[in-house]
Amino acid sequence: MRRINVRGVRFRSLLHLTFKYLNFKIMNVREMIPAASEAADLMRSLSHPQRLLALCALGSDEMSVAELRDAIGGIEQVPMSQQLMRLRADGLVESRREGTSVYYRIARPEVLRVIEALQAVYCRPGRGRRRAG
């Protein structure tokens, strides 16, 4: 395997440390073939920032629409409801009604695992916003 120098750091070593830190193992693509369509559907459902933030806010908890709106930063009622309906239609969240409030929770354990993995990568303390260029 060829080692590439990027800003004085050997790329192969950096890549190895990244995979080690994130507990990745070398994957066999043939194992992914039967589930590729399902995985792509999940990624498509996560592709809108408001849906992704709603799932991040939920984590392993259950929250009302009002609590979700507050946690995400005051998204308006209609767009929040639309995104939650899409998540429910895609089978990522379940809901229950209590009086006039609707409560949501993540429906499938694999969704929570993907959200946790995204948080581990993108929400680490001290991680700043990337600059273009």
PAVEX-109624 format. One record per atom (N, C-alpha, C): residue number from 1; residue in three letters; atom name; x, y, z. Coordinates in steps of 0.05 Angstrom, whole numbers. Layout:
  resi  resn  name    east   north      up
   NUM   ALA    CA       X       Y       Z
...
This chain:
  resi  resn  name    east   north      up
     1   MET     N      17     -23       0
     1   MET    CA       0       0       0
     1   MET     C      18      25       0
     2   ARG     N      11      43     -16
     2   ARG    CA      27      68     -19
     2   ARG     C      20      88       2
     3   ARG     N      40     101      13
     3   ARG    CA      36     121      34
     3   ARG     C      38     148      21
     4   ILE     N      19     165      27
     4   ILE    CA      17     191      15
     4   ILE     C      22     212      37
     5   ASN     N      38     231      32
     5   ASN    CA      43     253      51
     5   ASN     C      24     275      47
     6   VAL     N       8     282      67
     6   VAL    CA     -10     304      66
     6   VAL     C      -3     323      89
     7   ARG     N       8     346      82
     7   ARG    CA      16     366     102
     7   ARG     C      34     354     123
     8   GLY     N      52     337     115
     8   GLY    CA      71     326     134
     8   GLY     C      61     302     149
     9   VAL     N      37     293     144
     9   VAL    CA      26     270     158
     9   VAL     C      23     247     138
    10   ARG     N      32     224     146
    10   ARG    CA      28     201     128
    10   ARG     C      -1     194     128
    11   PHE     N     -13     195     104
    11   PHE    CA     -41     191     101
    11   PHE     C     -50     163     111
    12   ARG     N     -35     143     104
    12   ARG    CA     -42     116     112
    12   ARG     C     -45     114     143
    13   SER     N     -26     126     157
    13   SER    CA     -27     126     186
    13   SER     C     -51     141     197
    14   LEU     N     -57     164     184
    14   LEU    CA     -80     180     192
    14   LEU     C    -106     165     188
    15   LEU     N    -108     152     165
    15   LEU    CA    -132     136     159
    15   LEU     C    -135     114     179
    16   HIS     N    -113     100     185
    16   HIS    CA    -114      78     204
    16   HIS     C    -123      88     231
    17   LEU     N    -113     111     241
    17   LEU    CA    -121     122     266
    17   LEU     C    -151     129     266
    18   THR     N    -160     141     244
    18   THR    CA    -188     148     241
    18   THR     C    -206     123     244
    19   PHE     N    -199     102     229
    19   PHE    CA    -215      78     231
    19   PHE     C    -214      65     259
    20   LYS     N    -190      67     271
    20   LYS    CA    -187      55     298
    20   LYS     C    -204      71     317
    21   TYR     N    -203      98     316
    21   TYR    CA    -218     115     334
    21   TYR     C    -248     110     332
    22   LEU     N    -258     106     307
    22   LEU    CA    -287     103     303
    22   LEU     C    -295      73     305
    23   ASN     N    -277      56     312
    23   ASN    CA    -282      27     314
    23   ASN     C    -293      15     288
    24   PHE     N    -283      24     266
    24   PHE    CA    -290      12     240
    24   PHE     C    -274     -13     236
    25   LYS     N    -286     -31     222
    25   LYS    CA    -271     -54     213
    25   LYS     C    -272     -54     182
    26   ILE     N    -253     -68     170
    26   ILE    CA    -253     -69     141
    26   ILE     C    -279     -84     133
    27   MET     N    -294     -73     115
    27   MET    CA    -319     -84     107
    27   MET     C    -317    -101      81
    28   ASN     N    -333    -121      80
    28   ASN    CA    -335    -137      56
    28   ASN     C    -360    -127      41
    29   VAL     N    -356    -116      18
    29   VAL    CA    -378    -104       3
    29   VAL     C    -399    -124      -4
    30   ARG     N    -392    -149      -7
    30   ARG    CA    -412    -170     -13
    30   ARG     C    -432    -173       9
    31   GLU     N    -424    -168      34
    31   GLU    CA    -443    -169      56
    31   GLU     C    -463    -147      55
    32   MET     N    -456    -124      42
    32   MET    CA    -474    -101      41
    32   MET     C    -494    -103      18
    33   ILE     N    -488    -119      -2
    33   ILE    CA    -505    -121     -26
    33   ILE     C    -535    -126     -19
    34   PRO     N    -542    -145      -2
    34   PRO    CA    -570    -150       3
    34   PRO     C    -584    -127      17
    35   ALA     N    -569    -111      32
    35   ALA    CA    -581     -89      48
    35   ALA     C    -576     -61      36
    36   ALA     N    -563     -60      13
    36   ALA    CA    -555     -34       1
    36   ALA     C    -579     -16      -4
    37   SER     N    -601     -27     -14
    37   SER    CA    -625     -12     -20
    37   SER     C    -637       0       5
    38   GLU     N    -639     -17      26
    38   GLU    CA    -650      -8      51
    38   GLU     C    -632      14      64
    39   ALA     N    -606      10      63
    39   ALA    CA    -587      30      73
    39   ALA     C    -589      56      58
    40   ALA     N    -592      55      32
    40   ALA    CA    -595      79      16
    40   ALA     C    -621      93      23
    41   ASP     N    -642      79      27
    41   ASP    CA    -668      91      36
    41   ASP     C    -665     106      62
    42   LEU     N    -650      93      81
    42   LEU    CA    -645     106     107
    42   LEU     C    -630     132     103
    43   MET     N    -609     131      87
    43   MET    CA    -592     155      82
    43   MET     C    -609     177      68
    44   ARG     N    -627     169      50
    44   ARG    CA    -644     189      37
    44   ARG     C    -663     202      57
    45   SER     N    -673     187      76
    45   SER    CA    -690     198      97
    45   SER     C    -674     217     115
    46   LEU     N    -649     213     119
    46   LEU    CA    -632     230     136
    46   LEU     C    -621     254     121
    47   SER     N    -626     256      95
    47   SER    CA    -613     276      79
    47   SER     C    -623     305      82
    48   HIS     N    -644     309      97
    48   HIS    CA    -654     336     102
    48   HIS     C    -645     345     130
    49   PRO     N    -633     369     132
    49   PRO    CA    -622     378     158
    49   PRO     C    -642     378     181
    50   GLN     N    -667     385     176
    50   GLN    CA    -687     386     197
    50   GLN     C    -694     358     206
    51   ARG     N    -696     339     188
    51   ARG    CA    -701     311     196
    51   ARG     C    -678     300     212
    52   LEU     N    -654     305     203
    52   LEU    CA    -630     296     217
    52   LEU     C    -629     308     245
    53   LEU     N    -634     334     248
    53   LEU    CA    -634     347     274
    53   LEU     C    -656     336     292
    54   ALA     N    -679     330     281
    54   ALA    CA    -701     319     297
    54   ALA     C    -692     292     309
    55   LEU     N    -680     275     292
    55   LEU    CA    -671     249     302
    55   LEU     C    -648     252     322
    56   CYS     N    -630     271     318
    56   CYS    CA    -609     276     337
    56   CYS     C    -621     285     364
    57   ALA     N    -641     302     363
    57   ALA    CA    -654     312     387
    57   ALA     C    -668     289     402
    58   LEU     N    -681     272     387
    58   LEU    CA    -695     249     399
    58   LEU     C    -676     230     413
    59   GLY     N    -655     222     399
    59   GLY    CA    -637     202     411
    59   GLY     C    -653     178     420
    60   SER     N    -649     170     445
    60   SER    CA    -664     148     456
    60   SER     C    -688     157     473
    61   ASP     N    -694     183     471
    61   ASP    CA    -717     194     486
    61   ASP     C    -742     196     469
    62   GLU     N    -763     204     483
    62   GLU    CA    -788     210     470
    62   GLU     C    -794     239     475
    63   MET     N    -802     254     454
    63   MET    CA    -807     282     457
    63   MET     C    -832     291     442
    64   SER     N    -845     312     453
    64   SER    CA    -868     323     439
    64   SER     C    -858     341     416
    65   VAL     N    -875     348     398
    65   VAL    CA    -868     366     376
    65   VAL     C    -857     392     387
    66   ALA     N    -870     403     408
    66   ALA    CA    -861     429     419
    66   ALA     C    -833     426     431
    67   GLU     N    -828     404     445
    67   GLU    CA    -801     399     456
    67   GLU     C    -780     396     434
    68   LEU     N    -787     383     412
    68   LEU    CA    -769     380     390
    68   LEU     C    -763     407     377
    69   ARG     N    -784     423     374
    69   ARG    CA    -780     450     362
    69   ARG     C    -761     467     379
    70   ASP     N    -764     466     405
    70   ASP    CA    -747     480     423
    70   ASP     C    -718     470     422
    71   ALA     N    -715     444     421
    71   ALA    CA    -688     431     421
    71   ALA     C    -673     438     396
    72   ILE     N    -687     440     374
    72   ILE    CA    -675     445     348
    72   ILE     C    -670     475     343
    73   GLY     N    -684     492     357
    73   GLY    CA    -679     520     353
    73   GLY     C    -703     535     342
    74   GLY     N    -726     527     350
    74   GLY    CA    -750     543     342
    74   GLY     C    -759     541     314
    75   ILE     N    -757     517     302
    75   ILE    CA    -767     513     275
    75   ILE     C    -798     517     276
    76   GLU     N    -809     529     256
    76   GLU    CA    -838     534     255
    76   GLU     C    -853     507     256
    77   GLN     N    -878     509     265
    77   GLN    CA    -895     485     269
    77   GLN     C    -899     470     244
    78   VAL     N    -907     483     222
    78   VAL    CA    -914     469     197
    78   VAL     C    -890     454     186
    79   PRO     N    -867     466     182
    79   PRO    CA    -844     451     171
    79   PRO     C    -836     428     190
    80   MET     N    -837     432     216
    80   MET    CA    -830     411     235
    80   MET     C    -849     388     232
    81   SER     N    -875     393     230
    81   SER    CA    -895     372     227
    81   SER     C    -891     357     201
    82   GLN     N    -884     372     179
    82   GLN    CA    -879     359     153
    82   GLN     C    -856     340     155
    83   GLN     N    -834     348     168
    83   GLN    CA    -811     331     169
    83   GLN     C    -816     307     187
    84   LEU     N    -831     310     208
    84   LEU    CA    -838     288     226
    84   LEU     C    -857     268     211
    85   MET     N    -875     278     195
    85   MET    CA    -892     261     179
    85   MET     C    -876     244     160
    86   ARG     N    -856     257     147
    86   ARG    CA    -838     242     129
    86   ARG     C    -823     220     144
    87   LEU     N    -812     227     167
    87   LEU    CA    -797     207     183
    87   LEU     C    -816     184     191
    88   ARG     N    -841     191     198
    88   ARG    CA    -860     170     206
    88   ARG     C    -867     152     181
    89   ALA     N    -871     165     158
    89   ALA    CA    -878     150     134
    89   ALA     C    -855     132     126
    90   ASP     N    -830     141     131
    90   ASP    CA    -807     125     124
    90   ASP     C    -801     103     145
    91   GLY     N    -816     103     167
    91   GLY    CA    -813      83     188
    91   GLY     C    -790      88     207
    92   LEU     N    -780     113     208
    92   LEU    CA    -757     119     225
    92   LEU     C    -767     127     253
    93   VAL     N    -791     138     256
    93   VAL    CA    -802     146     282
    93   VAL     C    -830     135     285
    94   GLU     N    -837     132     310
    94   GLU    CA    -865     124     317
    94   GLU     C    -876     147     334
    95   SER     N    -902     149     333
    95   SER    CA    -915     171     349
    95   SER     C    -937     160     366
    96   ARG     N    -944     176     386
    96   ARG    CA    -968     170     403
    96   ARG     C    -980     196     411
    97   ARG     N   -1006     196     414
    97   ARG    CA   -1020     220     421
    97   ARG     C   -1028     219     450
    98   GLU     N   -1024     241     464
    98   GLU    CA   -1032     243     492
    98   GLU     C   -1046     271     495
    99   GLY     N   -1072     270     496
    99   GLY    CA   -1088     295     496
    99   GLY     C   -1084     309     469
   100   THR     N   -1075     334     470
   100   THR    CA   -1070     349     446
   100   THR     C   -1041     347     436
   101   SER     N   -1024     334     451
   101   SER    CA    -996     332     444
   101   SER     C    -990     306     430
   102   VAL     N    -971     307     411
   102   VAL    CA    -962     283     397
   102   VAL     C    -932     279     405
   103   TYR     N    -926     255     413
   103   TYR    CA    -899     249     422
   103   TYR     C    -886     230     402
   104   TYR     N    -860     235     396
   104   TYR    CA    -845     219     377
   104   TYR     C    -822     205     390
   105   ARG     N    -814     182     379
   105   ARG    CA    -790     168     387
   105   ARG     C    -779     153     363
   106   ILE     N    -753     147     364
   106   ILE    CA    -741     132     342
   106   ILE     C    -751     104     343
   107   ALA     N    -759      93     320
   107   ALA    CA    -773      68     318
   107   ALA     C    -755      44     316
   108   ARG     N    -732      47     304
   108   ARG    CA    -715      24     298
   108   ARG     C    -687      27     310
   109   PRO     N    -676       7     322
   109   PRO    CA    -650       9     334
   109   PRO     C    -627      16     315
   110   GLU     N    -629       8     290
   110   GLU    CA    -608      14     270
   110   GLU     C    -608      44     264
   111   VAL     N    -631      57     266
   111   VAL    CA    -632      86     261
   111   VAL     C    -617     100     284
   112   LEU     N    -622      92     308
   112   LEU    CA    -607     104     331
   112   LEU     C    -577      99     329
   113   ARG     N    -569      76     320
   113   ARG    CA    -540      70     316
   113   ARG     C    -528      89     296
   114   VAL     N    -542      94     274
   114   VAL    CA    -531     112     253
   114   VAL     C    -530     140     264
   115   ILE     N    -550     149     279
   115   ILE    CA    -550     176     291
   115   ILE     C    -527     178     311
   116   GLU     N    -523     158     327
   116   GLU    CA    -500     158     346
   116   GLU     C    -474     160     332
   117   ALA     N    -471     145     309
   117   ALA    CA    -446     146     294
   117   ALA     C    -442     174     282
   118   LEU     N    -463     187     272
   118   LEU    CA    -460     214     261
   118   LEU     C    -453     234     283
   119   GLN     N    -465     230     307
   119   GLN    CA    -458     248     329
   119   GLN     C    -429     244     338
   120   ALA     N    -419     220     337
   120   ALA    CA    -391     215     345
   120   ALA     C    -372     228     326
   121   VAL     N    -379     230     300
   121   VAL    CA    -362     242     280
   121   VAL     C    -365     273     280
   122   TYR     N    -390     283     280
   122   TYR    CA    -395     311     275
   122   TYR     C    -400     328     300
   123   CYS     N    -404     316     322
   123   CYS    CA    -411     331     346
   123   CYS     C    -391     328     368
   124   ARG     N    -366     322     361
   124   ARG    CA    -345     320     381
   124   ARG     C    -339     348     392
   125   PRO     N    -332     349     418
   125   PRO    CA    -325     375     430
   125   PRO     C    -300     386     416
   126   GLY     N    -301     412     411
   126   GLY    CA    -278     426     398
   126   GLY     C    -277     423     368
   127   ARG     N    -297     410     357
   127   ARG    CA    -298     407     327
   127   ARG     C    -309     433     316
   128   GLY     N    -294     448     302
   128   GLY    CA    -303     473     290
   128   GLY     C    -315     468     263
   129   ARG     N    -327     488     252
   129   ARG    CA    -338     487     225
   129   ARG     C    -316     487     205
   130   ARG     N    -319     470     185
   130   ARG    CA    -299     468     164
   130   ARG     C    -300     493     146
   131   ARG     N    -277     501     137
   131   ARG    CA    -276     524     119
   131   ARG     C    -271     513      91
   132   ALA     N    -284     525      71
   132   ALA    CA    -280     518      44
   132   ALA     C    -253     526      34
   133   GLY     N    -241     510      17
   133   GLY    CA    -216     518       4
   133   GLY     C    -194     506      17
